[in-house]
Amino acid sequence: MLKKVPDNYKFDGNKFVMRDATGTDYLVECKVDDELGYTQLEVVGSFNKQQIKENLDRIKNLYGYNSSDYFTGTNPGAEENRMVSEMLEKTKEMVKD
């Protein structure tokens, strides 16, 4: 893959992203040795969005997470807001007594 990098990308400090046929993205950094003029391409990091999504789905599955268990209705935070409001009202009543 690194052999296919165009020469105009090979200058000191250049960072760019390359994608292979499997959909994996690679962050590539170019370093040039000033004395020898040697250009070195190094893969700094890589990630595959599909793999990440599959891993997160698997984690959610293992933990039995289902967002509908926590968020109901059209407004996801409405139930939580209602519960907090009720708790604050009860606390205010207790403080008054």
N, CA, C and O of each residue as an XYZ file, in Angstrom:
388
protein
N       0.819     -1.179      0.000
C       0.000      0.000      0.000
C       0.871      1.254      0.000
O       0.588      2.202     -0.733
N       1.920      1.269      0.808
C       2.767      2.452      0.901
C       3.535      2.701     -0.395
O       3.944      3.830     -0.667
N       3.732      1.658     -1.190
C       4.430      1.825     -2.475
C       3.581      2.596     -3.480
O       4.111      3.112     -4.464
N       2.282      2.683     -3.250
C       1.381      3.353     -4.182
C       1.172      4.834     -3.848
O       0.367      5.504     -4.495
N       1.884      5.345     -2.852
C       1.756      6.753     -2.477
C       2.434      7.611     -3.540
O       3.593      7.370     -3.876
N       1.726      8.611     -4.074
C       2.337      9.494     -5.086
C       3.495     10.305     -4.499
O       3.516     10.593     -3.302
N       4.450     10.666     -5.347
C       5.631     11.398     -4.895
C       5.284     12.773     -4.326
O       5.983     13.262     -3.439
N       4.222     13.401     -4.818
C       3.893     14.737     -4.316
C       3.327     14.691     -2.892
O       3.125     15.742     -2.283
N       3.069     13.508     -2.354
C       2.645     13.351     -0.960
C       3.839     13.121     -0.037
O       3.701     13.159      1.186
N       4.989     12.887     -0.614
C       6.169     12.504      0.169
C       7.028     13.720      0.500
O       8.080     13.943     -0.099
N       6.549     14.506      1.476
C       7.358     15.605      1.990
C       7.273     15.596      3.507
O       6.303     15.097      4.077
N       8.277     16.140      4.154
C       8.418     16.040      5.605
C       7.220     16.626      6.336
O       6.801     17.752      6.068
N       6.677     15.849      7.259
C       5.577     16.287      8.102
C       4.201     16.083      7.503
O       3.201     16.377      8.158
N       4.119     15.595      6.289
C       2.811     15.396      5.661
C       2.087     14.218      6.302
O       2.671     13.155      6.516
N       0.804     14.423      6.604
C      -0.042     13.354      7.147
C      -1.259     13.250      6.248
O      -1.838     14.264      5.858
N      -1.645     12.030      5.920
C      -2.804     11.819      5.071
C      -3.427     10.471      5.382
O      -2.822      9.630      6.047
N      -4.648     10.276      4.892
C      -5.402      9.050      5.152
C      -5.511      8.262      3.861
O      -5.815      8.816      2.804
N      -5.261      6.964      3.957
C      -5.427      6.054      2.824
C      -6.442      4.986      3.210
O      -6.528      4.605      4.377
N      -7.207      4.503      2.241
C      -8.207      3.469      2.486
C      -7.901      2.278      1.582
O      -7.628      2.442      0.392
N      -7.951      1.070      2.166
C      -7.720     -0.126      1.363
C      -9.047     -0.698      0.873
O     -10.106     -0.121      1.120
N      -8.989     -1.819      0.189
C     -10.174     -2.426     -0.421
C     -11.178     -2.932      0.612
O     -12.359     -3.080      0.298
N     -10.733     -3.198      1.830
C     -11.640     -3.702      2.865
C     -12.366     -2.578      3.600
O     -13.227     -2.843      4.439
N     -12.023     -1.320      3.292
C     -12.658     -0.189      3.962
C     -11.909      0.285      5.189
O     -12.406      1.147      5.915
N     -10.741     -0.247      5.436
C      -9.926      0.182      6.569
C      -9.181      1.459      6.199
O      -8.544      1.534      5.148
N      -9.265      2.462      7.070
C      -8.569      3.726      6.864
C      -7.247      3.693      7.640
O      -7.189      3.211      8.771
N      -6.198      4.210      7.015
C      -4.867      4.257      7.625
C      -4.390      5.696      7.656
O      -4.438      6.393      6.643
N      -3.925      6.146      8.822
C      -3.296      7.455      8.932
C      -1.806      7.260      8.678
O      -1.127      6.547      9.416
N      -1.311      7.902      7.628
C       0.080      7.736      7.212
C       0.821      9.053      7.434
O       0.319     10.128      7.107
N       2.029      8.944      7.998
C       2.861     10.118      8.233
C       4.159      9.971      7.458
O       4.759      8.897      7.421
N       4.582     11.064      6.842
C       5.816     11.055      6.048
C       6.901     11.801      6.823
O       6.678     12.899      7.334
N       8.078     11.182      6.898
C       9.236     11.803      7.536
C      10.404     11.728      6.558
O      10.648     10.689      5.945
N      11.121     12.842      6.419
C      12.260     12.892      5.511
C      13.504     13.187      6.328
O      13.543     14.160      7.081
N      14.531     12.342      6.179
C      15.815     12.544      6.840
C      16.568     13.635      6.078
O      16.832     13.490      4.885
N      16.917     14.735      6.771
C      17.555     15.876      6.109
C      18.937     15.536      5.563
O      19.292     15.993      4.476
N      19.725     14.748      6.289
C      21.088     14.438      5.864
C      21.114     13.542      4.634
O      21.809     13.828      3.659
N      20.361     12.469      4.689
C      20.416     11.494      3.608
C      19.319     11.688      2.562
O      19.396     11.130      1.468
N      18.310     12.472      2.896
C      17.200     12.666      1.979
C      16.310     11.446      1.862
O      15.545     11.317      0.906
N      16.406     10.543      2.838
C      15.614      9.316      2.834
C      14.190      9.617      3.287
O      13.984     10.241      4.328
N      13.226      9.179      2.519
C      11.815      9.383      2.854
C      11.257      8.123      3.478
O      11.388      7.029      2.928
N      10.631      8.287      4.637
C      10.044      7.149      5.331
C       8.561      7.394      5.530
O       8.161      8.429      6.064
N       7.744      6.441      5.099
C       6.305      6.489      5.317
C       5.967      5.528      6.446
O       6.391      4.372      6.448
N       5.193      6.030      7.407
C       4.857      5.212      8.570
C       3.354      5.264      8.821
O       2.748      6.335      8.827
N       2.761      4.083      9.030
C       1.350      4.010      9.381
C       1.234      4.302     10.877
O       1.718      3.533     11.707
N       0.586      5.423     11.212
C       0.473      5.864     12.593
C      -0.731      5.220     13.272
O      -0.678      4.894     14.458
N      -1.810      5.040     12.524
C      -3.005      4.445     13.104
C      -3.916      3.918     12.009
O      -3.787      4.274     10.838
N      -4.840      3.061     12.420
C      -5.793      2.524     11.454
C      -7.119      2.235     12.147
O      -7.164      1.965     13.347
N      -8.194      2.296     11.370
C      -9.504      1.936     11.901
C     -10.424      1.553     10.757
O     -10.281      2.017      9.626
N     -11.366      0.699     11.088
C     -12.356      0.238     10.132
C     -13.725      0.518     10.741
O     -14.087     -0.082     11.753
N     -14.487      1.425     10.134
C     -15.774      1.843     10.698
C     -16.721      0.663     10.859
O     -17.441      0.582     11.854
N     -16.731     -0.241      9.904
C     -17.635     -1.394      9.983
C     -17.249     -2.294     11.160
O     -18.122     -2.778     11.881
N     -15.951     -2.520     11.357
C     -15.495     -3.338     12.480
C     -15.855     -2.687     13.814
O     -16.276     -3.369     14.748
N     -15.691     -1.374     13.900
C     -16.014     -0.661     15.128
C     -17.498     -0.792     15.430
O     -17.880     -1.061     16.569
N     -18.336     -0.603     14.416
C     -19.783     -0.734     14.595
C     -20.146     -2.148     15.044
O     -20.966     -2.322     15.946
N     -19.542     -3.153     14.423
C     -19.825     -4.539     14.807
C     -19.399     -4.805     16.245
O     -20.112     -5.482     16.986
N     -18.250     -4.282     16.647
C     -17.774     -4.475     18.016
C     -18.700     -3.799     19.029
O     -19.002     -4.380     20.071
N     -19.151     -2.582     18.732
C     -20.068     -1.900     19.638
C     -21.402     -2.635     19.732
O     -21.967     -2.761     20.818
N     -21.901     -3.118     18.607
C     -23.145     -3.894     18.626
C     -22.989     -5.150     19.471
O     -23.900     -5.529     20.207
N     -21.845     -5.787     19.363
C     -21.581     -6.997     20.138
C     -21.520     -6.680     21.634
O     -22.053     -7.430     22.451
N     -20.872     -5.573     21.989
C     -20.788     -5.172     23.393
C     -22.183     -4.890     23.942
O     -22.526     -5.331     25.038
N     -22.989     -4.147     23.169
C     -24.361     -3.854     23.598
C     -25.155     -5.137     23.772
O     -25.941     -5.265     24.711
N     -24.952     -6.082     22.874
C     -25.645     -7.366     22.943
C     -25.243     -8.123     24.210
O     -26.094     -8.680     24.904
N     -23.953     -8.140     24.504
C     -23.477     -8.855     25.684
C     -24.015     -8.249     26.976
O     -24.300     -8.971     27.931
N     -24.153     -6.932     27.010
C     -24.666     -6.271     28.197
C     -26.186     -6.190     28.220
O     -26.769     -5.711     29.193
N     -26.822     -6.649     27.169
C     -28.272     -6.623     27.109
C     -28.834     -5.220     27.015
O     -29.944     -4.962     27.482
N     -28.082     -4.311     26.417
C     -28.499     -2.917     26.312
C     -29.509     -2.749     25.187
O     -29.320     -3.250     24.078
N     -30.583     -2.034     25.495
C     -31.578     -1.679     24.504
C     -32.006     -0.248     24.817
O     -32.573      0.011     25.878
N     -31.741      0.667     23.914
C     -32.005      2.074     24.200
C     -33.473      2.327     24.512
O     -33.786      3.251     25.262
N     -34.373      1.538     23.961
C     -35.796      1.759     24.231
C     -36.148      1.461     25.688
O     -37.188      1.910     26.171
N     -35.300      0.712     26.396
C     -35.528      0.479     27.820
C     -35.315      1.748     28.641
O     -35.872      1.891     29.729
N     -34.515      2.660     28.120
C     -34.151      3.857     28.856
C     -34.808      5.115     28.311
O     -35.073      6.056     29.059
N     -35.070      5.133     27.019
C     -35.645      6.310     26.389
C     -36.981      5.933     25.776
O     -37.066      5.071     24.900
N     -38.020      6.597     26.254
C     -39.350      6.309     25.735
C     -39.943      7.567     25.131
O     -39.535      8.676     25.477
N     -40.887      7.407     24.248
C     -41.555      8.541     23.623
C     -40.689      9.201     22.571
O     -39.643      8.682     22.181
N     -41.154     10.372     22.117
C     -40.428     11.078     21.060
C     -39.270     11.889     21.607
O     -38.322     12.178     20.877
N     -39.327     12.261     22.877
C     -38.259     13.036     23.494
C     -37.483     12.114     24.428
O     -37.984     11.752     25.493
N     -36.250     11.725     24.039
C     -35.507     10.743     24.834
C     -35.263     11.155     26.278
O     -35.208     10.286     27.147
N     -35.115     12.437     26.569
C     -34.806     12.863     27.924
C     -36.017     13.244     28.746
O     -35.872     13.624     29.907
N     -37.217     13.154     28.173
C     -38.422     13.611     28.858
C     -38.683     12.824     30.140
O     -39.004     13.413     31.172
N     -38.551     11.532     30.084
C     -38.813     10.691     31.262
C     -37.810     10.994     32.372
O     -38.180     11.080     33.543
N     -36.551     11.153     32.004
C     -35.532     11.474     33.005
C     -35.817     12.848     33.626
O     -35.691     13.021     34.839
N     -36.199     13.817     32.793
C     -36.511     15.154     33.309
C     -37.688     15.097     34.277
O     -37.668     15.761     35.313
N     -38.705     14.318     33.953
C     -39.877     14.191     34.822
C     -39.479     13.599     36.168
O     -39.920     14.068     37.217
N     -38.640     12.563     36.130
C     -38.215     11.911     37.369
C     -37.391     12.857     38.235
O     -37.562     12.890     39.454
N     -36.503     13.619     37.620
C     -35.685     14.575     38.377
C     -36.572     15.654     38.977
O     -36.382     16.042     40.130
N     -37.541     16.144     38.206
C     -38.466     17.165     38.712
C     -39.246     16.659     39.917
O     -39.405     17.372     40.908
N     -39.731     15.429     39.826
C     -40.470     14.847     40.950
C     -39.586     14.736     42.186
O     -40.024     15.035     43.297
N     -38.363     14.313     41.994
C     -37.445     14.158     43.114
C     -37.152     15.513     43.753
O     -37.093     15.621     44.977
N     -36.967     16.551     42.929
C     -36.717     17.881     43.469
C     -37.921     18.399     44.246
O     -37.757     19.010     45.302
N     -39.120     18.165     43.742
C     -40.331     18.603     44.446
C     -40.450     17.904     45.798
O     -40.775     18.544     46.798
N     -40.191     16.607     45.838
C     -40.251     15.867     47.099
C     -39.218     16.393     48.089
O     -39.483     16.498     49.287
N     -38.031     16.721     47.569
C     -36.972     17.257     48.432
C     -37.370     18.608     49.001
O     -37.146     18.879     50.180
N     -37.964     19.463     48.158
C     -38.421     20.773     48.631
C     -39.472     20.618     49.733
O     -39.444     21.350     50.723
N     -40.391     19.677     49.567
C     -41.415     19.437     50.578
C     -40.803     18.978     51.888
O     -41.243     19.385     52.963
N     -39.789     18.132     51.798
C     -39.130     17.632     53.007
C     -38.391     18.760     53.727
O     -38.373     18.804     54.957
N     -37.784     19.667     52.966
C     -37.043     20.781     53.566
C     -38.011     21.735     54.265
O     -37.684     22.264     55.327
N     -39.205     21.967     53.690
C     -40.190     22.863     54.277
C     -40.660     22.331     55.627
O     -40.900     23.113     56.547
N     -40.793     21.027     55.757
C     -41.295     20.419     56.995
C     -40.209     20.420     57.997
O     -40.405     19.955     59.120
